[in-house]
Amino acid sequence: MNWGPSILFGVVLPFVTYGMLTDHGVSKVSALLLISLWPVVETLISLAVRRRVDEFGVMMLALMLLGALSALAYNSTELVFVKDSAITGLLGLVYLGSLALPRPLMFYLGRRFATDGTPEGLARWNGLWQYPGFRRTQYVMTAVWGVAFLLEAVVRVVLTYVLPTGAMVVVNNALPAVVVALLVAWTIRTGKRRRAEAAARAASAVEGAVRAPA
């Protein structure tokens, strides 16, 4: 139910509309500009119905509008898709570059989404940095996200010069969403597994402490 509207307005309707427009003589560049209006419609509907802006819809809107502006600037559909891939690749480099910082990017993203934003919640999250297992997990997650974004960018650049524009419209909008969904699912599963392992170690330590006096 949550993903349905985003898939409809971000993938299905742009693909269908692009085909209809080009079939009626509209240029490919102009068609790319026009189909970028669908995420605008979704954002307005979400705002009217839910009284809030859907974050995924905003992301799709930003990507498609950037693509449309690039289409007008360069008058080339290939450069539109390559530019989108370059943005994704740059994001991957930012993730990997943050590995050299005192705390990697995933630590800050985790603090944003895994806490309630209260001073207590932020303090609890910051306090986790003292544990080696937590620090290692943050670095591993950051590296995985960075490599995944770089690989996605490379795949999209290659597909840009292999697939027809109509098919690339779908790939360019669907692939980033699929990659992010897989990364989020992997991150949640990894976080749960690490917490379970930490709890097991803590329980084992407590059990050992209880048995020690005997």
Salt bridges, closest charged atoms under 4 A:
ASP54 OD1 - ARG50 NH1 3.62
GLU55 OE1 - ARG52 NH1 3.83
ASP84 OD1 - LYS83 NZ 2.32
GLU152 OE2 - ARG156 NH2 3.01
GLU197 OE1 - ARG194 NH1 3.91
GLU207 OE2 - ARG211 NH2 2.47
